[in-house]
Amino acid sequence: YILTACISAVSAVLNAVSFFPAVAQSQPSVVAIVLTIIWAIAGLNILGIRENARFTFMIFIFAAFVILNLIVSGLFGLNAESFQKITYAAQESFKPLQTGSFFRNYDNFISHVAFCILAYSGIESVIQTAGLVRNWREIRKAYQFLAVTVGVVTPLVAALALSAPINFKEHEGDLITYFATTLNGVGFGMLVATLASLTLIMAVNTAFVASSELLDRVAHRYGFHWLIATNRRQSLYRIHLINAAFFSIIVLITHGSQTILADMYAIGLIASFCINLFSLIIYRYHMGTKEVIPYFTNRLGTLVLWVIMLSCFIFLAVDKPHGTMLWAGVTSVVLVAGMLVARKRAPEIKEIGQGDSDMDMILYLAGSAQSDLHLIFRRPREEALGLAKDNEVYITFYSPRQGAPPKLAPNHFRFPWTRLGLYQHIL
């Protein structure tokens, strides 16, 4: 969310000032406008002014109209030279995968996928809607829409723009805007720039809203109630101020460089993919295939996809060292702060305290007059126990995150899962 807000704000400004060279070439002016947008969005959220569904729908209708006009104009503007460029690019794209060496082919395949990873940045917008539906099946249309835009519209617009006679080095930040200008004039180019800036500013607002919801949950979990205080507009103003300050710091550190922010964003995005896929692999191999889940996930397919994503992460980390170091620095600061907070304020600490002591079990067994002692291990959900005997104890290990199970009998002892085992505790 941090990088989404930063790169969206910078891209919005670069698209808007593409028709004003004096402003576009002045980096301090660009950074100042970016900071103005960030704090303006923060102010709107603090005042409780939020975008509604009707406004968002109107923007999407307007965007669809403009993009379709851009695609149609680009198709009509194709000539023999453009077709030759597209054909040559298609032929050249498969040559790196036909080297005769599996490892070299795989390396080229990974580099191709990694350089296009930013096209999948819209996945978080789908995940954010999970809280607005009853189950994941209702969100299928959102994934289908994302697949169409990412799989069809984005490559098509990119192919049309890259086949045009444009000096790409001079228009790295405003390629599509300049391409629209060459097709239908300055007016249409300004319309595309306005649309791009508006939708990117909406992405900044989305980052504010989503990060505030995330921090709201964190504050509830760890007891930071002062952080979630609301004003008269029922706005989490303190969280919005913290977000705006943090976003501004990142923009100042990177000097508003779209390239550096894109590198950081790509690395962070692929890292989140790797973490989520690895978590899914652990869950599926740990739970097996008996548990019924809403969607079928093939374990082998997930493993293969995770290997590909991990390879992409390693490639980008090596190829983009500056962005990697900045991303790692920001991530480390947030991670260390989170670990320090969790160590002292995690709700699991209370659940661990509700468990039984090792010495309680030892003293219970020591009071038995019989020579044979029985230790019976039970799952947390098993509730039925037999008659209590002084030479038998029932032991239940539970996860502190799931809470301590009820104590069913005097000889029932509950121990939380911790880094130290029961034997080390006894010693």
C-alpha positions in Angstrom: 0.0 0.0 0.0 2.9 2.4 0.7 4.5 1.8 -2.7 1.1 1.8 -4.4 0.4 5.3 -3.1 3.8 6.6 -3.9 4.1 5.3 -7.4 0.5 6.1 -8.3 1.0 9.7 -7.1 4.3 10.1 -9.1 2.8 8.6 -12.2 -0.3 10.8 -11.9 1.9 13.9 -11.8 4.1 12.7 -14.7 1.1 12.1 -16.9 -0.5 15.4 -16.0 2.6 17.6 -16.6 3.7 15.8 -19.8 2.2 18.7 -21.8 4.2 21.2 -19.6 7.9 20.5 -20.3 9.1 23.3 -17.9 7.3 21.6 -15.0 8.1 18.0 -16.1 11.9 18.8 -16.2 11.9 20.4 -12.8 12.2 17.5 -10.3 11.5 19.7 -7.2 8.3 20.9 -8.8 7.2 17.3 -9.5 8.0 16.2 -5.9 6.1 19.2 -4.6 3.0 18.3 -6.7 3.2 14.7 -5.6 3.3 15.7 -1.9 0.4 18.0 -2.5 -1.7 15.2 -3.9 -0.8 12.8 -1.1 -1.7 15.4 1.6 -4.8 16.4 -0.3 -6.1 12.8 -0.4 -5.3 12.5 3.3 -7.3 15.7 4.0 -10.3 14.4 2.1 -10.2 11.1 4.1 -9.8 13.0 7.4 -12.9 15.1 6.4 -14.8 11.9 5.7 -15.2 12.6 2.0 -15.1 9.2 0.3 -15.6 8.1 -3.2 -18.9 6.3 -3.8 -19.8 3.4 -6.1 -21.6 5.7 -8.6 -18.6 8.0 -9.0 -16.3 5.0 -9.4 -18.6 3.4 -11.9 -18.7 6.6 -14.0 -14.9 6.8 -14.0 -14.7 3.3 -15.2 -17.2 3.9 -18.0 -15.3 7.0 -19.0 -12.0 5.0 -18.9 -13.5 2.2 -21.0 -14.7 4.8 -23.6 -11.3 6.5 -23.9 -9.3 3.2 -23.9 -11.5 1.7 -26.7 -11.0 4.9 -28.7 -7.3 4.6 -28.2 -7.3 1.0 -29.3 -9.4 1.5 -32.3 -7.4 4.6 -33.4 -4.2 2.6 -32.9 -5.5 -0.3 -35.0 -6.5 2.1 -37.8 -3.1 3.8 -37.6 -1.2 0.6 -38.3 0.9 0.5 -41.4 3.4 -1.9 -43.0 6.2 -0.7 -40.8 4.1 -1.3 -37.7 3.2 -4.8 -38.8 6.8 -5.5 -39.5 7.8 -4.4 -36.0 5.1 -6.5 -34.4 6.0 -9.6 -36.4 9.7 -9.1 -35.7 9.0 -8.7 -32.0 6.9 -11.8 -31.9 9.6 -13.8 -33.6 12.4 -12.5 -31.4 10.4 -13.1 -28.2 10.6 -16.9 -28.8 14.3 -17.1 -29.8 15.6 -16.7 -26.2 13.5 -19.8 -25.3 15.2 -21.9 -28.0 18.8 -21.9 -27.0 19.1 -25.6 -26.6 19.9 -25.4 -22.9 17.2 -25.9 -20.3 18.9 -23.7 -17.7 19.4 -20.9 -20.2 15.9 -21.2 -21.5 14.6 -21.1 -18.0 16.7 -18.0 -17.2 15.4 -16.2 -20.2 11.8 -17.2 -19.4 12.2 -15.9 -15.8 13.6 -12.6 -17.0 10.6 -12.2 -19.5 8.1 -12.9 -16.7 9.9 -10.7 -14.1 10.0 -7.6 -16.3 6.2 -7.9 -16.8 5.3 -8.5 -13.2 4.0 -4.9 -12.7 1.1 -5.8 -15.0 -0.3 -8.0 -12.2 -0.4 -5.2 -9.6 -4.2 -5.0 -9.9 -4.6 -8.2 -7.9 -4.7 -6.3 -4.6 -7.8 -4.3 -5.8 -9.6 -7.7 -6.1 -8.5 -8.9 -2.7 -9.7 -5.7 -1.1 -13.3 -6.5 -2.2 -13.2 -9.8 -0.3 -14.8 -8.1 2.7 -17.7 -6.9 0.6 -18.9 -10.3 -0.5 -20.2 -13.4 1.2 -17.7 -15.8 -0.2 -14.8 -16.0 -2.7 -17.1 -17.5 -5.4 -18.9 -14.2 -5.7 -15.6 -12.4 -6.5 -15.0 -14.5 -9.6 -16.2 -11.8 -12.0 -13.6 -9.4 -10.6 -10.9 -11.9 -11.3 -12.3 -12.4 -14.8 -12.3 -8.7 -15.4 -8.7 -8.5 -14.2 -7.7 -11.3 -16.5 -9.3 -9.6 -19.5 -7.6 -6.2 -18.8 -4.2 -7.7 -17.9 -4.3 -10.5 -20.5 -5.8 -8.6 -23.5 -6.1 -4.8 -23.1 -2.7 -4.2 -21.6 -0.6 -6.2 -24.1 -2.7 -4.8 -27.0 -2.2 -1.2 -26.0 1.5 -1.9 -25.4 2.0 -3.5 -28.8 0.3 -0.6 -30.6 2.4 2.0 -28.7 5.7 0.1 -29.2 5.0 -0.4 -32.9 4.6 3.4 -33.4 7.4 5.6 -34.7 8.3 7.1 -31.3 11.6 7.9 -29.6 11.0 5.8 -26.5 13.9 7.2 -24.5 12.3 10.6 -24.6 8.9 9.4 -23.6 9.5 6.8 -20.9 7.2 8.5 -18.4 4.4 9.5 -20.9 4.5 6.9 -23.6 0.8 6.2 -23.8 -0.1 9.9 -23.5 2.3 10.8 -26.3 1.1 7.9 -28.4 -2.5 9.1 -28.0 -1.3 12.6 -29.1 0.2 11.2 -32.3 -3.0 9.4 -33.1 -5.8 12.0 -32.6 -4.0 15.2 -31.7 -3.2 17.2 -28.5 -6.8 17.2 -27.3 -7.1 13.4 -27.2 -3.6 13.2 -25.6 -4.7 15.6 -22.8 -7.9 13.5 -22.4 -5.8 10.3 -21.9 -3.4 12.1 -19.6 -6.4 13.4 -17.5 -7.9 9.9 -17.3 -4.6 8.4 -16.3 -4.0 11.0 -13.6 -7.5 10.7 -12.3 -7.4 6.9 -12.0 -4.0 7.0 -10.5 -5.2 9.5 -7.9 -8.0 7.1 -7.1 -5.4 4.4 -6.6 -3.7 6.7 -4.1 -7.0 7.0 -2.2 -7.4 3.2 -2.4 -4.1 2.8 -0.7 -5.1 5.3 2.0 -8.4 3.4 2.7 -6.9 -0.1 2.5 -3.9 0.8 4.7 -6.1 2.5 7.3 -8.3 -0.7 7.5 -5.2 -2.8 7.9 -3.8 -0.6 10.7 -7.2 -0.5 12.3 -7.1 -4.3 12.6 -3.6 -4.2 13.9 -4.5 -1.5 16.5 -7.5 -3.6 17.7 -5.3 -6.7 17.9 -2.4 -5.2 19.8 -4.4 -2.7 22.0 -3.3 0.6 20.4 -6.7 2.2 21.0 -5.3 5.7 20.8 -4.4 5.1 17.2 -8.0 4.4 16.1 -9.6 7.4 17.7 -12.1 9.0 15.2 -13.1 12.6 14.7 -16.6 14.0 14.2 -16.6 12.7 10.7 -15.9 9.1 11.9 -12.5 9.2 10.2 -9.4 7.5 11.5 -7.5 10.8 11.2 -4.4 9.7 13.1 -3.8 6.8 10.8 -4.3 9.0 7.8 -1.8 11.5 9.1 0.7 8.7 9.8 0.2 7.3 6.3 0.6 10.6 4.6 3.8 11.3 6.5 5.2 7.8 5.7 4.2 8.2 2.0 5.9 11.6 1.9 9.1 10.2 3.4 9.3 7.5 0.7 8.8 10.1 -2.0 11.5 12.3 -0.6 14.0 9.4 -0.2 13.5 8.3 -3.8 13.3 12.0 -5.1 10.1 11.1 -6.8 11.8 8.8 -9.2 9.3 6.6 -11.0 12.0 4.1 -12.0 13.1 3.5 -8.4 9.6 3.3 -7.1 8.7 0.9 -9.9 11.7 -1.3 -9.0 10.6 -1.3 -5.3 7.0 -2.0 -6.2 7.9 -4.9 -8.5 10.1 -6.5 -5.9 7.5 -6.0 -3.1 4.8 -7.4 -5.3 6.7 -10.5 -6.3 7.7 -11.0 -2.7 4.1 -10.9 -1.6 3.3 -13.5 -4.2 6.1 -15.8 -3.0 5.0 -15.4 0.6 1.3 -16.1 -0.1 2.1 -19.1 -2.4 4.5 -20.6 0.2 1.9 -20.2 2.9 -0.6 -22.0 0.7 1.8 -24.8 0.0 2.5 -25.3 3.7 -1.2 -25.2 4.5 -2.2 -27.7 1.7 0.7 -30.2 2.5 0.0 -29.9 6.3 -3.8 -30.3 6.1 -3.7 -32.9 3.2 -6.6 -33.3 0.7 -9.4 -34.2 3.1 -10.3 -30.7 4.2 -12.9 -29.2 1.9 -12.1 -25.6 0.8 -14.1 -23.3 -1.5 -11.5 -23.6 -4.3 -9.5 -26.6 -5.4 -5.8 -25.9 -5.4 -3.4 -28.4 -6.9 -0.4 -28.8 -4.7 2.0 -29.6 -7.5 0.8 -26.7 -9.6 1.1 -24.3 -6.6 4.6 -25.6 -6.0 5.7 -25.0 -9.6 4.2 -21.5 -9.6 6.0 -20.7 -6.4 9.3 -21.9 -7.9 8.7 -19.6 -10.8 7.8 -16.6 -8.6 10.8 -17.2 -6.4 13.0 -17.3 -9.4 11.5 -14.0 -10.6 12.2 -12.4 -7.1 15.8 -13.5 -7.2 16.3 -12.2 -10.7 14.8 -8.8 -9.9 16.7 -8.6 -6.6 20.0 -9.1 -8.5 19.0 -7.0 -11.6 17.6 -4.0 -9.5 20.0 -3.6 -6.6 19.1 0.0 -5.8 15.4 -0.8 -5.7 16.1 -4.0 -3.7 18.0 -2.2 -1.0 15.4 0.5 -0.6 12.6 -2.1 -0.5 14.6 -4.2 2.0 15.2 -1.2 4.1 11.6 -0.1 4.3 10.4 -3.7 4.8 13.0 -4.3 7.6 12.0 -1.2 9.5 8.3 -2.2 9.4 9.1 -5.8 10.2 11.4 -5.0 13.2 8.8 -2.6 14.6 6.1 -5.2 14.2 8.1 -7.9 15.9 8.9 -5.6 18.8 5.3 -4.7 19.2 4.1 -8.4 18.9 6.6 -9.5 21.5 5.1 -7.3 24.2 1.5 -6.7 23.2 0.4 -9.8 21.2 -2.9 -11.3 22.4 -1.3 -14.7 22.3 0.5 -13.8 25.5 -2.8 -13.8 27.4 -3.7 -17.2 25.9 -0.4 -18.6 26.9 -1.0 -17.5 30.4 -4.3 -19.4 30.5 -2.5 -22.7 30.0 -1.3 -25.0 32.7 2.0 -25.2 34.4 4.4 -28.1 33.8 4.9 -28.5 37.6 1.1 -28.8 38.1 1.2 -32.0 36.0 4.3 -33.3 37.7 2.8 -32.7 41.1 -0.5 -34.4 40.1 1.4 -37.5 38.9 3.6 -37.5 42.0 0.5 -37.8 44.2 -0.4 -41.2 42.6 0.3 -44.3 44.6 0.4 -46.5 41.5 3.6 -47.5 39.8 2.3 -47.2 36.2 1.7 -43.7 34.9 -0.2 -42.9 31.7 0.2 -39.8 29.5 -2.6 -39.5 27.0 -2.4 -36.8 24.3 -5.6 -35.3 22.9 -6.4 -32.8 20.2 -7.8 -29.4 21.2 -11.3 -30.2 19.8 -11.7 -33.5 21.6 -13.9 -32.9 24.7 -15.0 -36.3 26.0 -12.9 -37.6 28.8 -13.3 -40.8 30.9 -13.2 -41.0 34.7 -10.4 -39.1 36.3 -7.6 -41.4 37.6 -4.7 -40.3 39.7 -2.2 -42.1 37.4 -3.5 -40.7 34.1 -3.1 -37.2 32.7 -4.5 -35.9 29.5 -2.3 -33.5 27.6 -3.5 -31.0 25.0 -1.1 -28.8 23.0 -2.9 -25.8 21.5 -2.0 -22.8 19.3 -2.1 -19.5 21.2 -3.7 -17.9 18.2 -6.7 -20.3 18.4 -7.1 -19.8 22.1 -6.8 -22.1 25.1 -9.2 -25.0 25.1 -11.5 -25.5 28.1 -10.1 -27.6 31.1 -12.3 -30.7 31.1 -11.1 -32.4 34.2 -8.5 -32.1 37.0 -6.2 -34.4 35.2 -6.5 -32.4 31.9 -3.4 -30.2 31.3 -3.2 -27.7 28.4 0.2 -26.5 27.1 0.7 -23.9 24.4 2.9 -24.4 21.4 6.0 -22.4 22.1 9.6 -22.5 20.8 10.6 -24.5 23.9 9.3 -28.1 24.1 7.7 -29.6 27.2 11.0 -31.5 28.1 13.0 -28.2 28.1 10.3 -26.6 30.2 10.5 -29.4 32.8 14.3 -29.2 32.9 
